[in-house]
Amino acid sequence: MNRPRRPQVPDWLKLDNAAKIYPAARTKGWMPMFRVSITFLEEIDKPLMQQALQNTLQRIPLFSYRLRRGLFWHYFERQRAVPQVVEDARNPLLPINLTGERDFMFRLRVHRRRVALEVFHALTDGYGAASFLTTLAADYLRLKTGRAIPPQGMVLDTRDAPRSAEWEDAFQRHARGRTSPRGEQRAWQMKGTRIDRRHLRVITGVLPTEKLLALARARGTTVNTLLAAILLQALLRQKERSRRGRNKPVKLSLPVNLRRYYGATTLRNFSFYVNVPARLDWGLDSLDSLITYLTHYMGLETMEAQLNARFSANVKAERNKVLRLAPLAVKSLVLKMMYRFTGENYMTSTLTNLGRIDLPPQMLSRVERMDLILGPAQKAPLSAAVISAAGKTCLTFSKTISQSEVERQVFTTLVQLGVPVMVESND
């Protein structure tokens, strides 16, 4: 079979529209990161995983870029080197050093049966990272077993040529003239006893996917809406116990994968966040009322025209002539202030759900589960992430406070509704 000619991979790339704020927002001890991992049924062969990483970087060259400073914008510069697979750590998602000549925007960690990809958000979003990791895992299993694993869903074949559509800025491609800048009320934010900033507490609930699906169907909703409603209920009750911010709503930030609206295959950032406000005095005092509310609210907010108008406003701002001519130091200061004093003030917590990962049968028989962890936000002390694979759904809370009431209530509610939960922690 004749494979297509490999396209010319650019030596440098502009940051996509969503990525531009992340280099400016990072601080000496913090950067926006997330992690996706696969746990196999057998111990990992590290030299084979290193070879699979090299093969995967050839197929998905987007991950071979490093971050550089230009006069007006940050940009990505391609490298030919291959990073080393490193041992996993008990404390995940520490900041990545981006200042060296051979520093990448990701790290690949291995421990026993688990391989974990930790990524700086400027490089990609959850879909892009999951595609890279599952492609890597498929190539690793090919090297280990000698049997090819056919591409399926987000799992690519490392023997194929990369495609230029995979590194395009889809925001620029699909933005239109109509814009709708968001004007939002600030959110109520949780407070608690802060733990060491270098230590991220991770609590994971492992759920049987079929039981969770059955519960969602019985409630006439989706898994994503069900989990969002349960988390919102826990946050609303937590606010009731608090004496602060009574006039501010709880706001749950829900990422929306824009690829499904435009048929995009980019592996760069192409998501948009919808911040869902909620208050008990709106009559949202039961799980059913929250499910109904979320269904209607997200139905309106995720209409293509609405989403396009929102992200087109961001693209329009990027194209502003005055902003474009401002030096990088000025842009970075403005973006940092915007992120610190506006972006995170509009959310109480985040729930991201990558959904059910469609793995080829040849992989399913060798994979135990997948996990997704969000790195800590600067202000919001609690985030949640969901991913399903191999019959298991992993709901992971990552936090920077010691209090556990919210996640405890979420897991308790699931058990009361008939979904067993096995809880794990990195403490």
LUMDO-446897 format. One record per atom (N, C-alpha, C): x, z, y. Coordinates in steps of 0.001 Angstrom, whole numbers, plus 500000, padded with zeros to 6 digits. Example, Ala and Ser with C-alpha at 12.3 -4.5 7.8 and 13.67 -1.06 7.14 Angstrom:
<atoms>
513190507800494310;512300507800495500;513200507800496700;512850507080497750;513670507140498940;512900507870500030;
</atoms>
This chain:
<atoms>
500838500000498815;500000500000500000;500884500000501250;500598499069502179;501354498972503417;500875500021504415;501790500854504845;501438501870505827;501688501317507231;500893501751508225;501062501236509578;502425501593510152;502900500724511055;504174500985511716;504073502254512551;505173502981512580;505179504213513354;505179503883514846;504276504498515620;504291504267517065;505496504950517695;505845504503518878;506936505125519612;506491506498520102;507167507528519638;506831508888520074;507495509131521426;506731509523522451;507310509693523795;508403510765523814;509411510543524652;510457511545524824;509959512738525631;508914512531526425;508334513630527193;506842513392527365;506115514478527602;504669514431527797;504285515338528958;503262514931529703;502641515842530649;501852516889529872;501717518070530419;500839519067529803;499393518615529957;498568518887528948;497158518547529076;496503519459530106;495288519104530493;494622519813531586;494459521302531311;494105521663530079;493910523079529748;495232523826529653;496303523114529298;497591523766529048;498294524202530322;497982523565531435;498781523763532649;498809525210533132;497748525953532885;497701527324533406;498542528293532573;498796527965531304;499427528945530412;500886529255530753;501744528267531070;503111528639531458;503152529501532714;502217529252533641;502177530048534869;501648531450534614;500708531574533680;500062532869533431;500963533845532694;501913533355531913;502728534256531096;503598535154531968;503931536304531406;504805537259532077;506004537532531176;506870538428531609;508066538739530825;507713539283529450;506635540072529372;506285540697528095;505021540176527455;504428539100528020;503148538612527484;503038537108527652;502457536473526659;502114535061526776;500898534784525896;500043533845526288;498833533543525504;499186532839524201;498932533516523087;499292532992521776;498176533256520776;498253532565519652;497351532840518537;498072532493517245;497444532858516135;498108532711514837;497092532300513783;497473531337512952;496661530942511807;497559530993510573;497023531498509462;497852531669508266;497095531265507012;497864530952505987;497341530633504657;498007531561503655;497214532162502792;497739532971501692;497526532211500395;498630531912499712;498570531206498436;498354532198497296;498112531671496113;497966532513494927;499312532827494284;500361532088494690;501694532297494123;502711532526495236;503831533139494870;504918533391495811;505431532078496403;505797532126497678;506259530926498383;507747530702498142;508107529458497900;509496529026497781;509964528638499190;510803529458499817;511167529235501219;511910527924501457;512886527536500612;513539526239500851;512557525067500812;511579525122499908;510571524059499871;509698524093501119;509383525289501606;508594525394502833;509377524840504024;510689525057504025;511521524494505093;511491522965505055;511552522399503868;511477520946503732;510107520429504166;509063521156503794;507711520760504198;507565520805505717;508203521773506364;508157521854507824;508810520626508451;509941520222507909;510611519024508427;509723517790508266;509094517654507106;508210516508506864;507003516523507803;506457517715508022;505259517828508858;505570517528510317;506749517912510790;507131517589512164;507289516084512362;507681515379511316;507757513920511419;506366513307511490;505407513898510778;504036513383510796;503287513821512054;503542515047512518;502866515577513710;503948515935514735;504510514935515403;505636515189516314;505271516009517542;503983516194517817;503581517026518951;504257518392518898;504430518935517703;504993520280517557;506514520301517730;507121519135517903;508571519091518084;508986519207519550;508010519328520451;508338519395521878;508667520820522310;509441520902523381;509715522183524026;509251522117525475;509079523272526081;508588523352527456;509750523272528438;509582522419529458;510612522264530488;509982522389531877;510798522770532846;510351522871534233;510730521607534989;509749521003535652;510017519879536532;509903520314537982;510019519360538896;509921519685540311;508488520030540701;507520519314540084;506119519499540456;505264520111539341;505601519869538094;504828520388536962;505777520747535818;505318521628534948;505980521759533652;505720520492532845;506593520217531902;506379519076531014;506958519399529642;506591518590528647;507098518747527287;508218517737527049;509310518203526452;510436517333526107;510637517362524595;510759516192524014;510868516115522556;512251516547522077;512269517212520923;513507517607520262;513581516953518887;514777516728518416;514952516199517054;515287517303516065;515582518485516557;515927519601515677;514689520091514934;514923520890513894;513843521503513119;514058523015513133;513059523801513543;513238525257513562;513324525818512149;513888526996512034;514009527649510744;512764528480510436;512340528428509190;511290529329508719;511853530747508735;511091531702509275;511583533073509393;510668534023508621;511181535211508358;510409536236507657;509286536734508568;508122536989507971;506991537475508748;507241538911509197;506515539322510234;506677540653510810;505369541418510726;505482542728510676;504289543574510649;503521543470511965;504262543248513040;503658543140514364;503630541672514779;502480541012514705;502423539575514973;502351539254516461;502618537992516766;502339537391518072;503127537996519227;504377538386518960;505262538733520061;505606537459520823;505889537552522125;506181536346522907;507331535534522318;507237534227522489;508269533300522035;509241533039523179;510521533017522874;511522532653523879;511474531141524100;511236530721525327;511122529294525633;512265528791526500;513292529599526706;514341529242527662;515518528520527032;515670528594525713;516827527995525064;516692526499524872;517805525852524592;517818524402524420;517119523969523138;517026524854522155;516407524484520878;515191525360520578;514540525832521624;513383526708521429;512099525898521365;511310526166520343;510038525484520143;508905526363520673;507710525776520728;506544526520521211;505735527108520065;506361527214518916;505723527848517768;506797528487516912;506374529362516034;507267529882514992;506511529864513672;507231529624512587;506633529616511252;507199530791510471;506311531677510034;506712532894509333;506235532850507884;507028533420507005;506690533467505583;506930534878505067;505987535362504265;506176536636503564;505426536574502241;506170536609501166;505604536570499820;504683535364499645;503367535588499641;502436534479499395;501833533903500677;502223534428501839;501585534045503100;502531533232503982;502010532149504546;502724531389505568;501876531426506836;502509531765507957;501777531971509212;502400531140510324;501540530493511089;501953529690512239;501522530414513510;502490530800514337;502204531448515616;502515530467516735;501561530270517643;501626529159518589;501385529627520018;502166529080520937;501912529226522368;500772528272522732;499749528801523416;498508528049523632;498708526795524486;499804526689525216;500050525478525998;500228524264525095;500659524478523862;500920523372522946;499649522810522343;498756523663521889;497587523198521154;496518524283521129;495367523929520555;494299524909520352;494176525220518864;493127525951518497;492976526373517107;492874525219516135;492151524159516517;492012523009515624;493366522353515380;494127522120516445;495427521478516286;496373522295515434;496371523620515634;497239524491514843;496816524509513382;495503524565513132;495018524574511750;495332523259511053;495259522149511780;495608520858511190;497085520822510817;497943521321511712;499379521354511418;499662522221510200;499061523414510152;499354524341509059;498820523840507724;497607523312507696;497058522825506423;497804521585505944;498258520747506882;499080519591506509;500410520053505932;501008521059506561;502244521658506055;502035522227504658;500942522956504456;500664523561503153;500455522498502083;499775521411502442;499558520328501481;500880519690501080;501773519490502047;503070518894501722;503918519854500899;503828521145501207;504545522143500407;504085522099498953;502791522039498725;502270521979497355;502655520668496675;502739519586497446;503196518308496873;504639518436496394;505488519054497207;506885519245496820;507005520186495623;506147521177495567;506231522191494510;505720521672493171;504640520893493216;503992520456491971;504332519026491580;504840518251492545;505101516841492272;503852515978492308;502729516552492727;501466515813492787;501010515668494236;500683514449494605;500234514186495969;498860514803496206;498658515299497402;497356515834497805;496768514874498834;495643514252498526;495079513253499448;494631513896500753;494768513181501868;494302513727503148;492795513928503136;492367514974503803;490936515296503850;490673516193505043;489697515833505871;489383516640507041;490571516716507975;490998517930508301;492139518096509194;493480518041508463;493444517930507137;494676517852506346;495179516412506361;496359516185506932;496935514850507047;497979514634505961;498366513379505759;499392513011504781;500709512844505523;501723513620505158;503002513564505872;503722512241505663;503280511435504691;503917510134504465;503343509052505370;502262509370506077;501677508421507023;502409508484508360;502237507438509145;502820507410510485;501987508260511435;502631508900512408;501854509608513428;501048508617514256;500006509110514893;499133508255515697;499132508750517134;499244507807518060;499357508179519472;498132508945519967;496958508710519352;495747509434519768;495880510927519519;496801511326518644;496948512740518298;497657513541519389;498343512856520310;498994513583521399;498466513170522779;497284512552522817;496710512184524110;496062513396524783;495979513344526115;495240514344526881;493792513887526928;492973514415526030;491583513964525921;490747514400527123;491174515441527828;490461515824529049;490519514688530070;491715514134530266;491873513041531217;491110511801530761;491116511556529483;490473510354528954;488954510394529124;488354511553528948;486894511632528890;486251512239530141;487049512661531110;486477513212532343;485724512128533109;484619512536533734;483825511602534540;483713512114535978;483026511350536802;482963511669538226;482110512871538557;481055513120537769;480167514243538066;480835515550537660;480901516483538591;481546517765538305;480597518916538597;480849520021537934;480033521224538125;480928522449537997;481606522827539084;482455524022539026;481627525247538675;482192526099537836;481441527284537424;481538528382538479;480393528993538764;480370530170539610;479796531301538779;480584532335538548;480173533362537600;480281534755538188;479460535635537647;479559537051537974;480649537677537121;481339538632537678;482374539324536915;481751540099535762;482535540264534717;482039540906533501;482424542378533448;481601543149532727;481998544513532363;483154544417531374;484148545271531563;485312545237530681;485555546605530060;485908546558528792;486153547796528050;487435548467528525;487413549765528473;488611550560528721;488876551409527486;490101551812527342;490449552650526206;491878553123526326;492330553818525302;493700554316525283;494629553189524869;495438552730525796;496331551608525526;497437552015524557;497714551114523629;498817551344522704;500042550581523203;501156550779522552;502394550095522912;502137548595523019;502484548000524163;502202546588524399;502883545684523373;503951546174522753;504649545359521757;503985545422520389;502931546221520279;502249546362518993;500800545925519131;500426544910518391;499049544418518384;498350544952517143;497292545715517340;496527546229516201;495633545124515671;495667544941514371;494902543873513725;494042544479512630;492732544271512714;491780544754511707;490997543554511204;491069543292509902;490416542121509312;489346542549508324;488188541953508449;487133542106507460;487033540834506637;487175540956505328;487085539798504430;485687539774503826;484965538682504047;483567538565503642;483389537387502687;482483537484501712;482159536318500880;481371535301501709;481900534095501814;481299533086502695;479859532775502322;479561532660501041;478205532281500630;477180533340501022;477551534616500905;476614535676501311;476389535655502821;477446535377503571;477307535287505023;476425534098505408;476628532970504738;475791531791504983;474331532071504642;474117532748503525;472745533064503110;472060533963504137;472802534932504683;472237535809505705;471881535020506963;472777534122507378;472505533315508570;471267532446508367;471157531834507190;469981530990506907;468704531829506909;468778533014506328;467598533884506291;467152534285507695;468104534344508623;467785534681510013;467475533435510839;467516532269510212;467213531029510914;468251530633511941;469516530916511636;470565530632512608;471841530190511906;472915530027512670;474207529649512120;475088530885511976;476158530753511208;477106531859511056;477706532232512405;478052531236513204;478674531512514499;477738532299515415;476475531879515478;475510532586516321;475234533987515786;475142534121514470;474916535434513865;476036536403514216;477288535972514027;478416536857514310;478523537154515803;478235536160516638;478258536396518084;477200537419518483;476017537336517869;474944538288518174;475327539699517736;475924539824516554;476333541147516060;477412541745516961;478371540920517390;479423541413518277;478863541762519656;477984540929520179;477364541234521472;476591542553521416;475882542770520315;475132544019520155;476074545219520190;477212545105519502;478186546199519491;478779546424520881;479048545351521608;479603545478522956;478585546084523924;477320545693523786;476273546258524645;476120547758524410;476195548171523156;476099549599522855;477328550352523372;478481549699523290;479689550318523829;479577550490525348;478998549505526010;478804549616527458;477860550767527795;476822550949526975;475875552040527215;476565553395527141;477588553501526310;478320554763526201;479300554959527361;479550553874528068;480490553931529190;479751554281530477;480464554835531420;479864555166532718;480347554216533813;481022553166533413;481607552250534378;480883550905534353;480887550225535487;480419548849535569;478988548636535139;478105549556535497;476710549461535053;476035548177535515;476439547648536671;475774546468537219;476375545156536726;477428545247535934;478071544034535431;477601543743534009;477362542479533673;476939542149532314;478110542154531342;477821542398530091;478773542098529022;478844540581528912;480051540032528770;480184538574528664;481099538242527491;480548537506526553;481296537094525367;481718535644525544;483014535394525476;483558534054525665;483612533329524322;482936532171524256;482843531398523015;483472530022523223;484582529716522548;485194528392522676;484341527322521994;484311526138522596;483585524990522051;484591523873521789;484634523382520558;485510522269520199;484901520974520731;485557520352521703;485016519153522341;485215517891521514;486015517931520469;486298516726519683;485032516122519088;484108516966518684;482914516463518016;481995515706518965;482154515905520261;481331515180521236;481867513774521496;483167513587521330;483797512332521740;484527511612520606;484473512168519407;485187511553518298;486693511570518490;487191512520519269;488619512587519578;489402513112518380;490619512606518222;491502513067517143;492753513742517695;492733514061518985;493898514710519575;494163516060518917;495438516397518803;495835517704518290;496289518621519422;496142518159520652;496417519004521807;495157519808522142;495237520599523188;494067521371523602;492908520438523938;491756520690523332;490542519982523726;489345520866523398;489331522029524032;488249522998523871;487823523478525251;486622524032525305;486114524587526563;485405525897526249;485526526857527149;484971528190526912;483655528374527659;482660528869526942;481378529243527539;481294530765527526;481128531364528691;481009532821528802;479535533200528814;479100533881527763;477682534223527594;477425535628528138;476618535767529213;476322537094529755;475176537753528994;475186539069528932;474098539796528259;473975541193528848;472712541652528945;472421543011529412;471256543556528602;471275544848528363;470171545470527630;468865545389528410;468930545462529742;467693545423530525;467107544015530638;467720543048529956;467118541720529817;466261541642528555;466088542756527889;465316542773526652;466123542423525421;467448542423525554;468320542061524432;468708543318523662;467708543989523106;467944545278522462;467841545222520944;467749544017520384;467699543884518924;468524542674518509;468892542640517239;469681541517516744;468900540213516835;467622540246516501;466811539028516571;466714538500518000;466556539397518967;466469538940520360;467784538323520818;468891538874520362;470197538323520716;470418536960520068;469983536799518823;470105535503518152;469301534439518899;468069534776519263;467228533827520009;467858533486521355;468329534504522055;468947534301523367;470184533413523258;471070533712522313;472288532921522142;471971531473521776;470979531285520920;470606529930520507;470197529091521710;469353529652522567;468880528898523735;469974528757524793;470719529827525031;471765529774526065;472839528753525698;473334528834524454;474379527902524033;473829526486523892;472555526361523554;471955525034523479;472022524314524807;471790525039525896;471869524446527232;473320524246527673;474140525260527471;475515525214527971;476399524237527209;476025523886525985;476860522976525193;476289521565525134;475358521240526012;474959519842526158;476161519055526673;476348517844526158;477541517065526515;477690516893528016;476608516576528702;476690516354530145;477140517611530882;476669518751530425;477039520022531060;478507520335530821;478959520211529583;480360520476529272;481274519510530013;480899518234530035;481733517240530701;481861517538532189;480748517913532817;480800518232534244;481706519425534511;481730520369533574;482570521558533746;484057521204533631;484436520505532541;485871520237532419;486318519126533372;485397518264533796;485748517245534789;486106517888536125;485487519031536433;485839519757537658;487291520219537610;487747520655536439;489142521075536295;490094519889536435;489711518751535860;490538517548535961;490608517075537411;489477517118538103;489448516712539511;490371517589540350;490361518892540084;491236519807540822;492703519477540570;493030519118539337;494410518761538996;494856517507539744;493923516589540002;494252515330540672;494299515458542189;493972516625542712;493995516844544154;495388516529544718;495434515698545763;496718515220546284;497573516353546828;496944517287547518;497704518404548080;498326519231546963;497541519516545921;498055520294544797;499158519537544074;498977518240543891;499977517446543174;501315517445543894;501303517462545228;502546517399545992;503199518764546185;502488519825545847;503066521168545978;504147521366544921;505267522003545257;506313522242544259;505829523181543160;506505523132542018;506082523902540850;506004525392541148;506936525918541930;506928527355542221;505635527767542913;505145526925543822;503897527226544525;502715527104543571;502693526012542788;501610525827541809;501546527007540845;502698527414540347;502731528496539356;502187529789539936;502520530075541190;502018531287541835;500503531234541974;499979530082542397;498530529926542558;497827530060541214;498357529380540187;497731529422538868;497788530823538269;498904531516538472;499026532886537960;497980533798538598;497799533668539901;496810534492540598;495398534144540138;495122532856539940;493810532442539452;493523533045538086;494514532996537194;494318533514535838;494126535023535859;494913535690536684;494885537154536684;493630537712537344;493177537081538422;492098537673539212;490756536977539050;490727535866538341;489432535208538114;489161535026536628;490018534286535930;489743533911534541;489327535051533635;490170536068533514;489875537152532580;488851538139533127;488571538072534412;487535538948534970;486138538510534565;486013537297534028;484708536754533666;484381536940532186;485173537735531479;484910537929530053;485134539376529655;484311539834528721;484494541151528113;485336541028526853;485038539999526077;485747539758524823;485589538286524462;486334537860523454;486283536480522969;485962536479521483;485159535510521065;484935535265519640;485178533787519388;486230533465518664;486510532077518320;486318531886516828;485699530780516455;485377530514515050;485803529093514704;486807528966513859;487249527643513414;486363527081512316;485408527884511851;484470527397510850;485080527326509460;484405526569508601;484883526412507227;485909525284507186;487116525586506736;488184524599506662;488021523790505380;487913522493505542;487664521585504424;488984521241503741;489345522001502724;490589521769501992;490339520880500784;491273519969500466;491139519158499254;491086520051498011;490395519611496965;490295520431495742;491652520842495184;492647519955495304;493984520268494781;494626521440495525;494192521693496746;494684522851497498;493850524091497222;492540523903497128;491639525045496935;492012525873495717;492482525213494682;492817525927493445;494081526765493585;494798526616494712;496055527341494907;496061528223496160;494924528256496869;494830529028498112;493868530193497922;494292531370498356;493425532553498278;492517532666499494;493092532417500708;492305532582501934;493096532067503124;492410531996504271;493058531713505549;492662532797506549;493547533051507509;493289534045508549;493579533444509921;492877533950510921;493077533537512312;493136534790513176;494154534887514014;494331536047514894;494569535558516314;493828536097517261;494067535826518672;495058536838519223;495968536366520057;496877537279520719;496148538095521769;496774539140522268;496105540003523249;495917539289524578;494788539548525214;494589539097526587;495218540127527520;495379539769528787;495984540719529715;495026541837530092;493741541520530226;492766542530530652;491798542913529546;491226541931528869;490267542240527803;491023542799526602;490750544035526191;491567544676525158;491176544344523726;490094543556523538;489611543283522187;489202541821522070;489705541142521042;489325539760520757;488979539644519282;488174538640518949;487765538432517561;487933536966517190;488296536720515932;488511535358515452;488007535241514024;487442534077513703;486824533849512395;487334532537511814;487587532536510517;487936531314509804;487486531473508358;487027530387507753;486543530418506366;487294529386505539;487711529793504348;488378528889503409;488371529532502033;488315528699501012;488397529161499622;487357530235499306;486175530124499887;485093531048499575;485135532368500300;486125532557501187;486246533814501934;486189533530503429;485471534377504143;485449534339505605;486191535558506121;487193535329506956;487976536427507518;487629536592508991;487093537754509318;486758538122510694;487798539134511156;488628538724512118;489758539548512526;489634539981513976;489756541289514187;489803541848515533;491260542138515880;491682541701517039;493014542042517546;492820542806518846;493575543880519019;493295544735520176;494532545487520636;494439545968521866;495539546704522473;495118548114522875;493996548591522318;493549549971522531;493353550636521170;493355551955521163;493260552678519893;491824552856519416;490847552794520314;489448553008519935;488957551901518999;488062552269518059;487629551325517022;486115551206516897;485362551704517883;483903551741517740;483289550355517584;483773549360518324;483138548036518311;483287547369516954;484507547268516456;484690546593515165;484049547388514027;484059548721514136;483406549533513112;481907549231513059;481288549096514224;479857548800514239;479573547395513712;480429546437514043;480233545069513541;480262545052512019;481269545675511428;481373545680509966;480229546482509336;479850547590509966;478733548390509445;477444547584509451;477195546853510522;475990546024510611;475967544973509514;477093544324509273;477158543308508220;476844543915506855;477408545085506576;477139545747505294;475661546116505187;475089546637506261;473664546995506252;472775545775506033;473246544606506444;472484543370506269;472745542702504922;473569543345504082;473770542849502726;475023542045502485;475959542036503447;477211541298503280;478347542295503057;478937542338501873;480041543272501634;481261542894502474;481994543898502923;483161543690503777;484330544497503228;485449543826502984;486684544518502625;487562544553503874;487888545758504345;488592545912505616;490077546151505373;490915545439506145;492369545589506096;492887545845507511;494073546450507604;494659546726508912;496175546670508810;496833546391509935;498297546399509950;498861547747510368;498010548768510481;498488550118510811;499231550729509622;
</atoms>
